[in-house]
Amino acid sequence: MTDIAKRYKQNPILSPSDLRPSNAQMIIECLLNPGAFTFNGKIGLLVRVAERTVQKDGFLSVPIYNAVGKVEILDIKLDDPKLNASDARVIKYDVTDYLTTISHLRILFSDDGIKFSEDVYYPPLFGEGAYESYGIEDCRVSEIEDTYYLTYTMVSPNGVGVGLRTTKDWKNFEKKGMILSPHNKDCAIFEEKINGKYYALHRPSSPELGGNYIWLAESPDAVHWGNHKCIAKTREGKFDSKRLGAGAAPIKTDQGWLEIYHGATEKNRYCLGAILLDLKDPSKVIARSSSPLMEPKEEFERKGFFGEVIFTNGHIVEGDTIKMYYGAADEFVAITTFSIQEILKTLEH
């Protein structure tokens, strides 16, 4: 395997202790997979923050977002016969599943792309309503003309789908609701139209027939999606043998649309690979990684909340350089760089 990532020497750049909990009832468990963008001369991150509740003696407390994005706590007695807490991440009470942690999105800014901090004028984004009651996760940001398109994972007892919010100023957001129904995630919108249409990558999941593959969809308005096509599948014996999903918005190069994606094995080891799509018809795959571009090898990538994980859905492109922000071990945020031309040379046609 060949890892061509050039990691920042002072990684990780963000850890759970660097941010404050959203309120006194919550504890930050981990930071994950930021979306990235530029705004007013700064680099911004939309970091996924996973929190758990402060526990009370004799109870298991789980958090839920209500209709207006405020946390409500459900306290369940540990000796309640209707409680099944055998799984540390998902518990069942009566007939309903609950998550022990829920996620929201924090907006952070940086002048140098390395040191990030929150700004009180740009508040966090929380889950709102029935389809986001268990949080919002893993946001991709696509800038098209003067608008930012935020595609993220909506989580609730109803399932996992793709939500869309748009903004021009990062203070006012227009909610478009669920644009891809369960079970779906890993949605990244191309940052320019192709033949007058919007295009997006996404990842529906099938537990029986099919699998966790990358699909392509097209739309007249970036809200209503159709003409779905499966463009990349899992490959037995490789780093993406169990599942794969899109990272950030595809990068336009002279050779095609370059998409960096995550791939995982049956043992849930997550690495990064790349796929090259035709400029005029992105349903056509030109080339693909045979081996990972990046794999967990640093201590903070191999050990954490969930080890052996590298996951990205945010980058900034500067000429030939991809400045990539990634989640490590489902706990930390780190940064690395790639050369576009170097990636292209590794792909197999």
For each residue, the residues with C-beta under 8 A, 3 or more apart:
1: 239 291 292 295
2: 291 292 293 346
3: 292 293 294 295 297
4: 293 294 338 339 342 343 346
5: 272 293 294 324 336 337 338
6: 336 337 338
7: 11 298 334 335 336
8: 11 13 114 334 335 336
9:
10: 13 114
11: 7 8 298 300 328 332 334 335 336
12: 15 300 328 332 333 334
13: 8 10 114 115 116 333 334 335
14: 18 19 31 47 108 116 332 333
15: 12 18 31 331 332 333
16: 19 28 29 30 31 331
17: 28
18: 14 15 31
19: 14 16 28 31 47 49 106 118
20: 28
21: 24 26 27 28 51
22: 26 49 51 71 104 124 126
23: 26 71
24: 21 54
25: 53 54 63 71 73
26: 21 22 23 51 52 53 54 63 71
27: 21 51 52 53 54
28: 16 17 19 20 21 31 49 50 51
29: 16 50 51 52 101 305
30: 16 50 101 304 305 330 331 332
31: 14 15 16 18 19 28 34 47 48 49 50 327 331 332 333
32: 47 48 49 50 103 137 138 311 327 330 331 333
33: 48 137 138 311 312 313 314 326 327
34: 31 45 46 47 48 108 139 313 314 325 327 333
35: 45 46 138 139 140 141 150 248 313 314
36: 43 44 45 46 141 248 314 315 316 323 325
37: 43 44 46 141 143 148 314 316
38: 41 42 43 44 143 316
39: 42 44 109 148 170
40:
41: 38
42: 38 39 109 110 111
43: 36 37 38 109 110 113 316 323
44: 36 37 38 39 107 108 109 110 170
45: 34 35 36 107 108 109 110 116 314 325 333
46: 34 35 36 37 105 106 107 125 139 141 150 314
47: 14 19 31 32 34 105 106 108 333
48: 31 32 33 34 103 104 105 137 138 139 327
49: 19 22 28 31 32 103 104 105 106 124
50: 28 29 30 31 32 101 102 103 135
51: 21 22 26 27 28 29 63 101 102 103 104
52: 26 27 29 63 100 101
53: 25 26 27 61 62 63 73
54: 24 25 26 27 61
55: 59 60 61
56: 59 61 75
57:
58: 77 78 79
59: 55 56 75 76 77 78
60: 55 75 76 77 78 83 85 91
61: 53 54 55 56 73 74 75 76
62: 53 73 74 76 91 93 98 99 100
63: 25 26 51 52 53 71 72 73 74 101 102
64: 71 72 73 74 98 102 133 134
65: 69 70 71 72 102 104 126 127 128 132 133 134 135
66: 69 70 71 72 133
67: 128 129 130
68: 128
69: 65 66 126 127 128
70: 65 66 126
71: 22 23 25 26 63 64 65 66 102
72: 63 64 65 66
73: 25 53 61 62 63 64
74: 61 62 63 64 93 98
75: 56 59 60 61
76: 59 60 61 62 80 83 93
77: 58 59 60 80 83
78: 58 59 60 83 85
79: 58
80: 76 77 83 93
81:
82: 93 94
83: 60 76 77 78 80 91 92 93
84: 87 91 92 93
85: 60 78 91
86:
87: 84 90 91
88: 100
89: 99 100 101
90: 87 97 98 99 100
91: 60 62 83 84 85 87 97 98 100
92: 83 84 95 96 97 98
93: 62 74 76 80 82 83 84 96 98
94: 82
95: 92
96: 92 93 157
97: 90 91 92 157
98: 62 64 74 90 91 92 93 134
99: 62 89 90 102 134 135 155
100: 52 62 88 89 90 91
101: 29 30 50 51 52 63 89
102: 50 51 63 64 65 71 99 127 134 135 155
103: 32 48 49 50 51 135 136 137 155
104: 22 48 49 51 65 124 125 126 127 135 136
105: 46 47 48 49 124 125 126 136 139 152
106: 19 46 47 49 118 124
107: 44 45 46 118 119 122 123 124 125 170
108: 14 34 44 45 47 116 117 118 119
109: 39 42 43 44 45 116 117 119 122
110: 42 43 44 45 113 114 115 116 117
111: 42 115
112: 115
113: 43 110 316 323 335
114: 8 10 13 110 335
115: 13 110 111 112
116: 13 14 45 108 109 110
117: 108 109 110
118: 19 106 107 108 122
119: 107 108 109 122
120: 123
121: 171
122: 107 109 118 119 170 171
123: 107 120
124: 22 49 104 105 106 107
125: 46 104 105 107 136 165 173
126: 22 65 69 70 104 105 132 135 136
127: 65 69 102 104 132 133 134 135 136 154 155 156
128: 65 67 68 69 132 175
129: 67 132 133
130: 67 133 156 158
131: 154 156 158 161 163 177 178
132: 65 126 127 128 129 135 136 154 155 156 163
133: 64 65 66 127 129 130 155 156 157
134: 64 65 98 99 102 127 155 156 157
135: 50 65 99 102 103 104 126 127 132 155
136: 103 104 105 125 126 127 132 139 152 153 154 155 163
137: 32 33 48 103 152 153 155 185
138: 32 33 35 48 152 153 185 186 313
139: 34 35 46 48 105 136 150 151 152 313
140: 35 150 151 152 187 188 189 246 247 248 249 313 314
141: 35 36 37 46 148 149 150 248 249 314
142: 148 149 151 188 189 190 191 249
143: 37 38 147 148 149 191
144: 147 149 189 191 192 193 198 222
145:
146: 168
147: 143 144 166 167 168
148: 37 39 141 142 143 166 167 168 170
149: 141 142 143 144 164 166 189 222
150: 35 46 139 140 141 164 165 166 167 173
151: 139 140 142 162 163 164 179 187 188 189 200
152: 105 136 137 138 139 140 162 163 164 165
153: 136 137 138 160 161 162 163 185
154: 127 131 132 136 160 161 162 163 178
155: 99 102 103 127 132 133 134 135 136 137 160
156: 127 130 131 132 133 134 159
157: 96 97 133 134
158: 130 131 182
159: 156 181 182 183
160: 153 154 155 182 183 184 185
161: 131 153 154 178 180 181 182 183 184 185
162: 151 152 153 154 178 179 180 184 185 187 202
163: 131 132 136 151 152 153 154 175 176 177 178 179
164: 149 150 151 152 175 176 177 179 222 223
165: 125 150 152 173 174 175 176
166: 147 148 149 150 173 174 176
167: 147 148 150 170 171 172 173 174
168: 146 147 148 172
169: 172
170: 39 44 107 122 148 167
171: 121 122 167
172: 167 168 169
173: 125 150 165 166 167
174: 165 166 167
175: 128 163 164 165
176: 163 164 165 166 179 223
177: 131 163 164
178: 131 154 161 162 163 181
179: 151 162 163 164 176 187 223 224 225
180: 161 162 184 187 202 204 217 225
181: 159 161 178 184
182: 158 159 160 161
183: 159 160 161 204 205
184: 160 161 162 180 181 187 202 203 204 205
185: 137 138 153 160 161 162 202 203 205 245
186: 138 201 202 203 214 245 246 313
187: 140 151 162 179 180 184 200 201 202 203 246
188: 140 142 151 200 201 202 246 247 248 249 250 259 313
189: 140 142 144 149 151 198 199 200 222 249
190: 142 193 194 198 199 200 249 250 257 282
191: 142 143 144 249 250 252
192: 144 252
193: 144 190 196 197 198 199
194: 190 197 199 279 280 281 282
195: 280
196: 193
197: 193 194 218 219 220
198: 144 189 190 193 218 219 220 221 222
199: 189 190 193 194 216 217 218 219 282
200: 151 187 188 189 190 216 217 218 219 222 225
201: 186 187 188 214 215 216 217 231 246 250 259
202: 162 180 184 185 186 187 188 214 215 216 217 225 246
203: 184 185 186 187 212 213 214 215 243 244 245 246
204: 180 183 184 213 215
205: 183 184 185 211 212 243
206: 209 210 211 212
207:
208:
209: 206
210: 206 213
211: 205 206 233 234 243
212: 203 205 206 234 242 243 244 245
213: 203 204 210 230 231 232 233 234 244
214: 186 201 202 203 230 231 232 244 245 246 261 275
215: 201 202 203 204 228 229 230 231
216: 199 200 201 202 228 229 231 282 283
217: 180 199 200 201 202 225 226 227 228 229
218: 197 198 199 200 225 226 227
219: 197 198 199 200 222 223 224 225 226
220: 197 198 224
221: 198 224
222: 144 149 164 189 198 200 219
223: 164 176 179 219
224: 179 219 220 221
225: 179 180 200 202 217 218 219 228
226: 217 218 219
227: 217 218
228: 215 216 217 225
229: 215 216 217 283
230: 213 214 215 233
231: 201 213 214 215 216 275 277 282 283 285
232: 213 214 244 261 275 285 288
233: 211 213 230 244
234: 211 212 213 240 241 242 243 244 263
235: 238 240 241
236: 241
237: 241
238: 235 241 263 290 291
239: 1 263 264 265 269 271 273 291 292 295
240: 234 235 243 244 261 263 264 265 271 273
241: 234 235 236 237 238 263 264 265 266
242: 212 234 264 265 266 268
243: 203 205 211 212 234 240 263 264
244: 203 212 213 214 232 233 234 240 261 262 263 264 273
245: 185 186 203 212 214 261 262
246: 140 186 187 188 201 202 203 214 259 261 313
247: 140 188 259 260 261 262 272 312 313 314 315
248: 35 36 140 141 188 260 312 313 314 315
249: 140 141 142 188 189 190 191
250: 188 190 191 201 257 258 259 277 282
251: 257 258 259 260 315 317 322 340
252: 191 192 257 258 279
253: 256 257 258 276 340 344
254:
255: 258 276 286 344
256: 253 276 277 278 279 286 287
257: 190 250 251 252 253 276 277 278 279 282
258: 250 251 252 253 255 274 275 276 340 343 344
259: 188 201 246 247 250 251 274 275 276 277
260: 247 248 251 272 273 274 293 312 315 322 324 338 343
261: 214 232 240 244 245 246 247 272 273 274 275
262: 244 245 247 270 271 272 273 310 311 312
263: 234 238 239 240 241 243 244 270 271 272 273 292
264: 239 240 241 242 243 244 268 269 270 271
265: 239 240 241 242 268 269
266: 241 242
267: 308
268: 242 264 265 306 308 309
269: 239 264 265 295 296 308 309
270: 262 263 264 296 308 309 310 311
271: 239 240 262 263 264 292 293 294 295 296 310
272: 5 247 260 261 262 263 292 293 294 295 310 312 326
273: 239 240 244 260 261 262 263 288 289 291 292 293
274: 258 259 260 261 288 289 293 343 346 347
275: 214 231 232 258 259 261 285 287 288 289 347
276: 253 255 256 257 258 259 285 286 287 288 344 347
277: 231 250 256 257 259 282 283 284 285 286
278: 256 257 281 282 283 284 285 286
279: 194 252 256 257 282
280: 194 195
281: 194 278 284
282: 190 194 199 216 231 250 257 277 278 279
283: 216 229 231 277 278
284: 277 278 281
285: 231 232 275 276 277 278 288
286: 255 256 276 277 278 349
287: 256 275 276 344 347 348 349
288: 232 273 274 275 276 285 347 348
289: 273 274 275 292 293 346 347 348
290: 238 348
291: 1 2 238 239 273 346
292: 1 2 3 239 263 271 272 273 289 295
293: 2 3 4 5 260 271 272 273 274 289 338 343 346
294: 3 4 5 271 272 310 336
295: 1 3 239 269 271 272 292 310
296: 269 270 271 301 302 307 308 309 310 328 329
297: 3 301 302
298: 7 11 301 302 328
299: 302 303
300: 11 12 303 304 328 329 331 332 334
301: 296 297 298 304 307 308 309 310 328 329 334
302: 296 297 298 299 307 308 329
303: 299 300 307 329
304: 30 300 301 307 309 328 329 330 331 332
305: 29 30 329 330 331
306: 268 309 329 330 331
307: 296 301 302 303 304 329
308: 267 268 269 270 296 301 302 329
309: 268 269 270 296 301 304 306 327 328 329 330
310: 262 270 271 272 294 295 296 301 326 327 328
311: 32 33 262 270 326 327 330
312: 33 247 248 260 262 272 315 324 325 326 327
313: 33 34 35 138 139 140 186 188 246 247 248
314: 33 34 35 36 37 45 46 140 141 247 248 324 325 326
315: 36 247 248 251 260 312 322 323 324 325
316: 36 37 38 43 113 322 323
317: 251 321 322 323 340
318: 321 323
319:
320: 339 340 341
321: 317 318 337 338 339 340
322: 251 260 315 316 317 337 338 339 340 343
323: 36 43 113 315 316 317 318 335 337
324: 5 260 312 314 315 335 336 337 338
325: 34 36 45 312 314 315 333 334 335
326: 33 272 310 311 312 314 333 334 335 336
327: 31 32 33 34 48 309 310 311 312 330 331 332 333 334
328: 11 12 296 298 300 301 304 309 310 331 332 333 334
329: 296 300 301 302 303 304 305 306 307 308 309 332
330: 30 32 304 305 306 309 311 327
331: 15 16 30 31 32 300 304 305 306 327 328
332: 11 12 14 15 30 31 300 304 327 328 329
333: 12 13 14 15 31 32 34 45 47 325 326 327 328
334: 7 8 11 12 13 300 301 325 326 327 328
335: 7 8 11 13 113 114 323 324 325 326
336: 5 6 7 8 11 294 324 326
337: 5 6 321 322 323 324
338: 4 5 6 260 293 321 322 324 342 343
339: 4 320 321 322 342 343
340: 251 253 258 317 320 321 322 343 344
341: 320 344 345
342: 4 338 339 345 346
343: 4 258 260 274 293 322 338 339 340 346 347
344: 253 255 258 276 287 340 341 347
345: 341 342
346: 2 4 274 289 291 293 342 343
347: 274 275 276 287 288 289 343 344
348: 287 288 289 290
349: 286 287
